[in-house]
């Protein structure tokens, strides 16, 4: 009897130990699964763009539609963010994919400037096209140089956008600041066009695709001019941040422009949150962006130079493993 009880007790303890071990293994696996990057796209995907009036918003809408068509279980929300807001959103796991101007990406990765800590989950998918520094005035304006902005009412776009950061640097290298301006008005591109048309804004400054359709329209009504940057300013901008590149807006880009205009540009980059976008999802997203170029160029000819090779050669930051796999697969990356 005693022997029987002992055998029963041993068997019972073995069963309990096995059960506990199984529960422990299950709990550990559940925890591991919870912390793992999802294999599929998020069901609610946040796409960081910018305010309406430029190319980012409609481009994000077009890409979002393509994503939803290919992934019926995914709903895409386009967010009017801007470079800084989009990168901060990714670093805080609030945005899944988005657009950024290239000159800000190193700061986000290193945790400098607007970024309090390094955005380790920030990865790039594709480099799309140059964003050009526009300093726009009415054709009848007495502003012809950066110095002429002294005492004038100027909009650097929306507060905290990369265009404002670039404008502040332009002022700095010309020994100027906001204190030298008459007033600073934070408005988006569409509102700025109306204010310039009505004579309530002297100049609008922003990093935008060239041509900007709303500026083309404004040029046919009241007429506009672009203020050039001198070579010293261009060189100092590049020294401050290598992502600022010399760029020439060709005459005829806007209907009444008779001369080439020297300025700077930086690239629009499509970025992703590696915490929410898996390698497989990043692979598919990159493939979608590259192989649907014709759809994007229908929105703007600015993307006419975009392809896989262009994207790799002009990449800023660290490619997402999924994007890297795609570019290697098609021979654009060694």
C-alpha positions, -999 to 999 in steps of 0.1 A, spaced: 0 0 0 28 24 10 47 15 -22 15 21 -43 10 55 -26 46 64 -33 43 55 -70 11 75 -72 28 105 -56 57 104 -80 33 101 -109 13 131 -97 44 152 -92 56 143 -127 23 154 -142 24 187 -122 60 194 -132 52 188 -168 21 210 -167 40 238 -150 68 235 -175 43 236 -203 26 266 -189 59 283 -184 70 275 -219 36 288 -232 39 320 -212 74 326 -225 63 320 -260 33 343 -256 57 370 -243 81 364 -271 53 366 -297 39 398 -281 73 415 -284 80 403 -319 75 425 -350 42 415 -367 45 394 -398 17 413 -416 10 450 -420 -8 467 -391 -46 466 -396 -46 503 -390 -16 517 -408 -6 554 -401 10 571 -431 28 603 -422 26 629 -449 23 667 -447 -4 694 -450 -23 697 -482 -9 719 -510 23 700 -517 30 666 -532 33 645 -500 -4 645 -491 -17 633 -525 13 609 -530 6 593 -496 -31 590 -506 -22 573 -538 3 549 -521 -22 543 -493 -48 532 -518 -24 508 -535 -15 494 -500 -52 489 -492 -59 473 -526 -31 448 -520 -39 442 -483 -77 442 -478 -73 438 -441 -53 470 -438 -68 504 -435 -45 534 -442 -48 567 -425 -29 596 -441 -16 620 -414 -8 657 -420 25 655 -402 56 669 -418 92 658 -415 98 664 -378 63 651 -368 66 620 -390 100 610 -376 90 617 -340 58 597 -346 79 567 -359 103 570 -329 73 569 -306 56 540 -325 26 562 -335 34 562 -372 42 531 -393 55 546 -426 59 582 -438 78 608 -458 108 628 -446 132 653 -460 166 637 -459 186 663 -440 167 656 -408 171 618 -408 207 618 -394 195 640 -364 167 615 -357 190 585 -358 216 602 -336 190 618 -312 200 654 -319 181 686 -323 144 680 -320 150 644 -311 156 637 -274 168 601 -280 180 581 -310 152 567 -332 166 532 -335 135 519 -352 138 544 -381 146 527 -414 144 538 -450 125 522 -478 130 544 -508 145 578 -518 120 594 -542 129 629 -555 145 662 -546 126 688 -525 136 722 -537 140 753 -515 115 779 -527 117 815 -516 86 829 -533 76 865 -537 52 884 -560 66 894 -594 62 931 -584 79 927 -550 110 947 -541 126 916 -526 155 903 -547 178 887 -521 179 871 -487 189 905 -472 158 921 -487 137 900 -464 146 923 -435 114 939 -422 92 918 -444 63 894 -434 75 859 -442 60 825 -438 85 796 -433 56 771 -438 42 753 -407 61 755 -375 87 728 -370 86 716 -407 120 709 -423 114 739 -445 116 761 -415 148 744 -403 164 750 -436 152 787 -437 166 793 -402 200 779 -415 198 802 -446 193 832 -423 221 821 -400 247 817 -427 237 853 -438 241 867 -403 204 871 -399 176 856 -378 138 859 -373 145 891 -353 155 908 -386 121 900 -402 90 921 -399 68 892 -389 67 854 -391 35 837 -402 31 800 -399 8 787 -426 7 759 -451 13 762 -488 -23 766 -499 -30 794 -474 3 811 -483 -7 813 -519 -39 831 -510 -21 855 -486 5 863 -513 -22 869 -539 -40 893 -516 -9 911 -507 -9 900 -470 23 880 -471 56 892 -486 73 858 -490 68 821 -485 97 798 -479 95 760 -481 112 728 -493 88 716 -520 87 697 -553 93 718 -584 71 728 -599 44 734 -572 11 734 -589 -4 761 -567 26 784 -574 22 777 -612 -14 789 -609 -4 820 -588 22 828 -615 -5 830 -641 -25 854 -621 -4 879 -601 30 866 -611 58 853 -589 95 852 -587 119 828 -569 147 844 -548 181 828 -556 207 818 -531 243 830 -537 271 805 -540 284 813 -505 251 805 -490 248 773 -509 283 762 -499 277 770 -463 244 751 -463 262 720 -476 290 723 -451 265 725 -423 246 694 -436 258 674 -466 221 665 -474 217 701 -487 227 699 -523 230 727 -549 200 728 -572 190 749 -602 153 756 -609 153 759 -647 137 788 -665 102 779 -676 96 758 -645 70 784 -637 52 801 -666 68 835 -663 103 825 -651 128 838 -676 160 828 -658 175 798 -640 175 801 -602 202 786 -580 191 772 -547 194 741 -526 175 709 -523 172 677 -502 156 644 -510 122 631 -500 127 597 -484 101 571 -476 108 558 -441 94 530 -420 90 519 -383 109 486 -379 89 479 -347 56 477 -367 68 469 -403 83 435 -406 110 425 -431 84 408 -453 61 438 -452 90 462 -459 100 440 -489 65 442 -503 61 479 -497 94 487 -514 85 465 -543 52 483 -546 68 518 -546 94 509 -571 72 489 -595 43 514 -596 64 544 -606 41 553 -635 12 558 -611 33 582 -590 46 602 -620 10 607 -631 7 628 -599 40 647 -605 67 645 -631 91 652 -602 94 614 -598 104 608 -634 140 601 -623 130 577 -596 139 540 -599 156 514 -577 191 525 -587 183 561 -580 168 551 -546 199 532 -535 224 557 -548 207 586 -529 198 567 -498 201 585 -465 200 565 -432 198 527 -428 178 507 -452 151 484 -437 162 448 -440 131 441 -462 140 470 -486 176 458 -487 165 423 -496 144 437 -525 171 459 -539 196 431 -537 172 407 -554 168 430 -585 205 439 -587 202 475 -575 223 468 -544 254 446 -541 
